[in-house]
C-alpha cells in the first residue's frame, strides 16, 4: 500500500486570469474614428497614424506593397505591416498604409469578454433610399437571366445599395462594437478610405491567407437567410445543402479558386462537397481550399490578386460579368466586393472579400448587398436575399427596411 501523507493546507491563491481575457476586446474598446481596426480568426489589429502610404500607379499592387514594406524596413521599422482596403476596380486607388503604431492581440473569438452584450443603437431617425428600387433590381435580375439563357455568360453577381441618412452624427465605434460582438468569429473591420470616410463591416469570407508555405481560401457561394425559429432555421440549412441551384453556383466558384491557386501550389486540397457556414443573419455554402506554396517569394496579396474577383462577387466569364455589372448597377461599387486585410514583410497576410459592409461619412451610410444570379435565379428570391444580407448592418445601426 502506498504511504499517504497528511499535510496542512491553506487556501490556494486565486488562479491568474487567462492571458486572452480582455486582450482582444481591449483593442476593440480602444478603437476611435480614424484608426484602423481589423479582427480575423487569427488576430486582432488596431493601428494609428500613417508611416508610409502605398502609392497609386500602373505597377502591380502586390509589387507596390512589397516595395513600401521594404522601404519601411530600411528606414528602421523592425516589423512593418500594411493594412487597409482595396477596391473592386483594380485600376482604382487602394487605401493601404504602413501605420505609425500597430497593436496586435489574439482573436476576438478567444476573448471571453466578447460574449458581453454591446449597448443597443441610440434612437435615431433614419431616412432610407434604395438604389435601385427593389422592382428595378428585380428587372435587372430578369434581364441577366434572359441573357444567360441566350448563352452570353454563365453567372453574374448583381448588387444594390441603401443610402441611409441619420438626424445625428454617426457613432462608428458603437457600430463596430455591435458588428464585432454579433459575429466574433468572422472578419470585422473599420478602415478609413478617404478623409472623413470610413469603410466598416463584418465579412464572413476569406479570399486568401498565407502563413509560411500554407495557403487557405474559403470561398462562399449559395446562401439563404437565417430564421429566428430553430426548426425553420435547421430546415433552411438542410435545404441549402440539397439545393441544385446553390450547389452549382458554389461549384463554379470553388473551381475558379482551385484553378487560380494551382499554379502557386505544390499540392492542393479541395473537398468534394461544401459544408455550411453560419453568420447571425445568413447560412452560406462553404468550402475551405488549402495548399502548400511552391515559392516562398510569392506574397499573400499576389495570390489574392490573381483570385480576385472570384465568381462569388463578379461572375463568369469575368470580363463579361464585369461589363454586365457596369451596365446594370446604377452606382460605383467602390470598395464593396474588393479586399480588406493585412500583409507583413515576409509575405504572410490575410485578405478578405469586402462584403456585409457600409461606407460611412458624417451622418450618412451607404450599404451594399449582392446576389449571385444564374440561369435558375428568380428575381423575387434574389431581391429577398439582398434584403436579408442588409440585416447585418441595419441591425447594427437600429434601422430597418
VOGU-3710 file (C-alpha; in Angstrom, 3 decimals, decimal comma):
1> xxxxxxxxxx> 0,000/0,000/0,000  1,365/3,451/-0,826  2,053/5,777/2,071  -0,404/8,627/2,426  0,987/11,833/3,922  -1,372/14,234/5,652  -0,318/17,856/5,143  -1,738/21,057/6,449  -3,375/23,153/3,748  -4,097/26,804/3,392
11> xxxxxxxxxx> -6,456/28,476/0,944  -4,945/28,334/-2,561  -4,189/31,658/-4,188  -6,640/32,727/-6,857  -5,640/31,462/-10,289  -4,497/34,246/-12,612  -6,883/35,157/-15,372  -6,179/33,565/-18,725  -3,946/35,916/-20,733  -6,533/36,153/-23,521
21> xxxxxxxxxx> -9,195/37,560/-21,205  -9,645/41,165/-22,241  -6,664/41,239/-24,611  -8,695/41,410/-27,824  -11,685/43,341/-26,519  -9,302/45,992/-25,147  -8,270/46,740/-28,739  -11,912/46,832/-29,819  -12,726/49,214/-26,959  -9,734/51,423/-27,842
31> xxxxxxxxxx> -10,872/51,954/-31,434  -11,790/55,518/-32,338  -12,848/57,069/-35,637  -9,843/57,486/-37,925  -7,990/54,478/-36,517  -7,707/51,187/-38,390  -9,283/48,085/-36,833  -9,268/44,558/-38,227  -10,273/41,378/-36,401  -9,771/37,956/-38,021
41> xxxxxxxxxx> -9,876/34,380/-36,725  -6,080/34,603/-36,257  -5,580/38,042/-34,620  -6,969/41,450/-33,701  -5,214/44,574/-35,022  -5,530/48,239/-34,040  -3,439/50,790/-35,937  -2,981/54,549/-35,699  -1,326/57,082/-37,966  0,449/56,684/-41,303
51> xxxxxxxxxx> 4,174/55,978/-41,567  4,138/55,017/-45,252  1,327/55,052/-47,816  1,134/52,616/-50,735  1,158/54,835/-53,857  -1,199/54,514/-56,797  0,451/53,623/-60,119  0,276/51,200/-63,034  2,699/48,835/-61,266  1,022/45,696/-59,854
61> xxxxxxxxxx> -0,350/46,377/-56,390  1,469/43,433/-54,774  4,796/44,841/-56,021  3,983/48,325/-54,704  3,127/46,839/-51,317  6,385/44,859/-51,261  8,367/47,996/-52,107  6,719/50,035/-49,352  7,327/47,289/-46,780  10,980/47,055/-47,855
71> xxxxxxxxxx> 11,362/50,838/-47,562  9,816/50,734/-44,090  12,389/48,146/-43,007  15,229/50,182/-44,470  14,022/53,212/-42,526  14,260/51,288/-39,254  10,823/49,761/-38,802  11,512/46,394/-37,111  8,360/44,579/-38,314  6,310/46,621/-40,797
81> xxxxxxxxxx> 2,818/45,626/-41,843  0,462/47,015/-44,481  -3,212/47,260/-43,526  -6,212/48,630/-45,382  -8,690/48,244/-48,239  -8,552/47,520/-51,985  -11,423/48,474/-54,330  -13,388/46,208/-56,650  -11,989/48,008/-59,709  -8,305/47,008/-59,966
91> xxxxxxxxxx> -7,482/50,325/-61,645  -8,886/52,444/-58,791  -6,642/53,678/-55,929  -6,282/51,427/-52,884  -6,276/52,664/-49,280  -3,254/50,792/-47,868  -0,737/52,101/-45,336  2,068/51,086/-43,024  0,719/52,586/-39,781  2,730/54,652/-37,339
101> xxxxxxxxxx> 1,730/52,376/-34,453  0,211/48,911/-34,504  -1,121/46,877/-31,599  -1,850/43,182/-32,069  -3,843/40,805/-29,895  -5,431/37,359/-30,023  -8,645/36,666/-31,972  -11,843/38,226/-30,670  -13,475/34,796/-30,504  -10,830/33,640/-27,971
111> xxxxxxxxxx> -11,631/36,501/-25,577  -14,445/35,538/-23,159  -15,354/39,199/-22,757  -16,552/39,326/-26,366  -19,645/37,479/-25,145  -20,772/40,511/-23,162  -23,576/42,337/-24,961  -22,955/45,663/-26,632  -25,126/48,668/-25,985  -28,104/48,942/-28,277
121> xxxxxxxxxx> -28,239/51,581/-31,005  -29,166/55,065/-29,822  -32,567/56,216/-31,075  -32,194/57,885/-34,463  -34,444/58,964/-37,287  -33,156/57,202/-40,419  -34,087/58,172/-43,950  -33,537/55,136/-46,238  -33,339/55,315/-50,036  -32,887/52,085/-52,046
131> xxxxxxxxxx> -30,579/52,389/-55,080  -32,001/50,983/-57,267  -35,584/50,415/-56,102  -36,313/46,710/-55,442  -38,526/46,353/-58,534  -35,816/47,890/-60,737  -33,273/45,482/-59,228  -35,630/42,592/-59,962  -35,895/43,691/-63,600  -32,095/43,717/-63,788
141> xxxxxxxxxx> -32,032/40,156/-62,481  -34,644/39,061/-65,018  -32,677/40,663/-67,847  -29,477/38,899/-66,746  -31,272/35,531/-66,567  -32,665/36,070/-70,079  -29,179/36,836/-71,402  -27,780/33,701/-69,734  -30,413/31,548/-71,423  -29,223/33,087/-74,692
151> xxxxxxxxxx> -25,679/31,922/-73,897  -23,987/35,307/-73,276  -22,485/34,310/-69,892  -22,878/31,795/-67,054  -23,248/33,913/-63,901  -23,237/37,496/-62,717  -23,360/38,982/-59,224  -25,714/41,960/-59,131  -25,718/44,314/-56,157  -27,985/47,000/-54,829
161> xxxxxxxxxx> -27,420/49,611/-52,165  -29,229/51,506/-49,436  -28,459/55,147/-48,703  -29,130/55,926/-45,042  -29,172/59,447/-43,637  -29,389/59,981/-39,860  -30,630/63,006/-37,979  -27,408/62,939/-35,923  -23,683/62,213/-36,460  -22,734/58,544/-36,827
171> xxxxxxxxxx> -21,235/56,684/-33,855  -18,826/54,434/-35,759  -17,126/52,908/-32,658  -20,542/51,829/-31,338  -21,453/50,295/-34,718  -18,157/48,411/-34,748  -18,827/47,059/-31,249  -22,185/45,645/-32,317  -20,789/44,121/-35,515  -17,853/42,510/-33,695
181> xxxxxxxxxx> -19,887/41,102/-30,809  -22,560/39,755/-33,139  -20,139/37,661/-35,265  -16,799/37,477/-33,374  -15,549/34,501/-35,413  -15,685/36,408/-38,706  -13,731/39,317/-40,145  -14,728/42,655/-38,613  -13,205/45,900/-39,844  -13,281/49,685/-39,692
191> xxxxxxxxxx> -10,806/51,341/-42,047  -10,510/54,911/-43,375  -10,618/55,063/-47,170  -10,552/58,868/-47,627  -10,516/61,937/-45,350  -13,714/61,785/-43,288  -14,829/58,484/-44,836  -14,662/55,011/-43,279  -15,375/51,508/-44,533  -16,744/49,187/-41,877
201> xxxxxxxxxx> -18,392/45,813/-41,813  -18,299/42,143/-40,836  -17,404/39,823/-43,713  -17,661/36,036/-43,462  -15,446/35,291/-46,494  -11,682/34,718/-46,557  -10,250/35,208/-50,034  -6,722/34,063/-49,175  -4,375/33,743/-46,231  -0,698/32,837/-46,285
211> xxxxxxxxxx> 1,197/31,654/-43,229  4,669/30,475/-44,225  4,121/27,990/-47,047  0,479/27,291/-46,096  -2,302/28,831/-48,163  -6,004/28,865/-47,309  -9,040/30,152/-49,195  -12,648/29,880/-48,052  -14,989/30,695/-50,944  -18,669/31,166/-50,127
221> xxxxxxxxxx> -21,436/30,971/-52,718  -25,029/29,883/-52,300  -26,884/31,264/-49,301  -30,213/31,511/-47,514  -31,484/33,769/-44,708  -31,465/32,531/-41,119  -34,738/32,149/-39,189  -35,440/33,045/-35,562  -37,432/29,791/-35,307  -34,976/26,938/-34,599
231> xxxxxxxxxx> -36,858/24,273/-36,556  -37,252/26,542/-39,576  -33,597/27,592/-39,342  -32,478/23,945/-39,457  -34,860/23,236/-42,338  -33,396/26,135/-44,338  -29,831/24,962/-43,686  -30,663/21,403/-44,796  -32,445/22,678/-47,909  -29,417/24,792/-48,841
241> xxxxxxxxxx> -27,174/21,714/-48,723  -29,524/19,993/-51,189  -30,263/22,944/-53,489  -29,155/22,094/-57,045  -29,104/25,792/-57,974  -26,928/26,794/-54,996  -24,634/23,765/-55,255  -23,986/24,580/-58,925  -23,296/28,230/-58,105  -20,902/27,145/-55,357
251> xxxxxxxxxx> -19,099/24,613/-57,553  -18,372/27,302/-60,170  -16,687/29,481/-57,537  -14,684/26,643/-55,978  -13,438/25,546/-59,400  -12,308/29,093/-60,178  -10,431/29,315/-56,855  -8,866/25,906/-57,485  -7,666/26,899/-60,962  -6,249/30,230/-59,748
261> xxxxxxxxxx> -4,384/28,734/-56,768  -2,979/25,712/-58,604  -0,022/27,481/-60,314  1,287/28,615/-56,908  0,982/25,265/-55,106  2,955/22,037/-54,944  -0,160/20,375/-53,524  -3,761/21,480/-53,208  -6,673/20,006/-51,260  -10,236/20,717/-52,389
271> xxxxxxxxxx> -13,088/18,964/-50,527  -15,631/17,232/-52,749  -18,697/18,787/-51,116  -19,332/22,072/-49,322  -20,223/22,469/-45,684  -22,343/25,156/-44,014  -21,090/28,407/-42,550  -23,462/30,486/-40,476  -23,471/34,136/-39,530  -26,002/35,931/-37,385
281> xxxxxxxxxx> -28,233/36,522/-40,426  -27,288/34,026/-43,176  -26,412/30,418/-43,978  -23,703/30,021/-46,647  -22,309/27,065/-48,568  -18,610/26,993/-47,681  -15,520/25,151/-48,924  -12,066/25,512/-47,371  -9,337/25,076/-50,004  -5,793/24,547/-48,680
291> xxxxxxxxxx> -2,468/24,379/-50,464  1,304/24,272/-49,999  3,136/27,207/-51,569  5,800/26,323/-54,125  7,868/29,547/-53,983  8,432/31,450/-50,724  8,840/34,789/-52,536  5,176/34,885/-53,597  3,149/37,054/-51,216  -0,388/36,573/-49,975
301> xxxxxxxxxx> -1,513/39,662/-51,910  -0,024/38,459/-55,199  -2,062/35,263/-54,972  -5,170/37,055/-53,675  -4,962/39,450/-56,632  -4,926/36,504/-59,024  -8,041/35,104/-57,333  -9,935/38,385/-57,233  -12,658/38,823/-58,309  -13,985/35,294/-57,930
311> xxxxxxxxxx> -17,335/34,345/-59,477  -18,767/34,779/-55,946  -18,592/38,583/-56,276  -18,371/39,152/-60,035  -19,483/36,268/-62,252  -18,306/34,077/-65,093  -16,686/34,716/-67,507  -15,139/37,548/-65,505  -14,773/40,123/-68,291  -18,352/39,679/-69,491
321> xxxxxxxxxx> -19,703/39,745/-65,928  -17,845/42,998/-65,214  -19,466/44,552/-68,261  -22,936/43,384/-67,210  -22,347/44,837/-63,735  -21,372/48,209/-65,217  -24,457/48,152/-67,465  -26,880/47,146/-64,707  -25,775/48,647/-61,381  -26,530/52,404/-61,085
331> xxxxxxxxxx> -23,576/53,120/-58,779  -19,821/52,631/-58,446  -19,093/49,713/-56,103  -16,041/51,461/-54,677  -14,556/49,159/-52,024  -17,585/46,849/-51,905  -16,558/43,368/-53,185  -12,929/44,446/-53,096  -10,500/43,220/-50,431  -9,546/44,250/-46,916
341> xxxxxxxxxx> -6,658/42,816/-44,946  -3,049/42,936/-43,866  0,360/41,755/-45,070  3,821/41,779/-43,491  7,320/41,949/-44,965  7,633/38,147/-45,149  4,626/37,931/-47,490  2,322/36,444/-44,869  -1,136/38,003/-44,711  -4,897/37,666/-44,746
351> xxxxxxxxxx> -7,105/39,140/-47,480  -10,864/39,110/-47,065  -13,713/39,726/-49,515  -15,330/43,062/-48,636  -18,994/42,183/-48,153  -21,568/42,936/-45,412  -20,157/46,435/-45,332  -21,014/50,118/-45,463  -19,256/53,371/-46,240  -19,722/55,990/-43,513
361> xxxxxxxxxx> -19,352/59,745/-43,894  -20,680/62,368/-41,442  -24,338/61,375/-40,913  -24,581/59,136/-43,989  -24,181/55,414/-44,578  -24,155/53,558/-47,867  -24,866/49,834/-47,511  -24,259/47,215/-50,195  -25,536/43,687/-50,794  -25,324/41,393/-53,800
371> xxxxxxxxxx> -26,677/38,066/-55,019  -25,270/35,525/-57,424  -27,503/35,329/-60,498  -27,554/32,099/-62,514  -29,983/30,826/-65,131  -32,230/29,297/-62,433  -32,476/32,556/-60,447  -35,826/34,178/-59,689  -35,975/37,982/-59,304  -38,142/37,897/-56,165
381> xxxxxxxxxx> -35,867/35,408/-54,398  -32,670/37,315/-55,263  -34,207/40,605/-54,108  -35,189/38,931/-50,829  -31,656/37,550/-50,431  -30,112/41,009/-50,725  -32,635/42,341/-48,192  -31,574/39,600/-45,759  -27,902/40,473/-46,261  -28,626/44,116/-45,430
391> xxxxxxxxxx> -29,819/42,962/-41,986  -26,230/42,570/-40,686  -25,692/46,290/-40,887  -29,244/47,532/-40,372  -29,339/45,805/-37,004  -26,016/47,399/-36,033  -27,466/50,875/-36,522  -31,019/50,263/-35,349  -32,665/50,760/-38,748  -34,966/48,528/-40,749
401> x> -36,369/48,376/-44,268
//
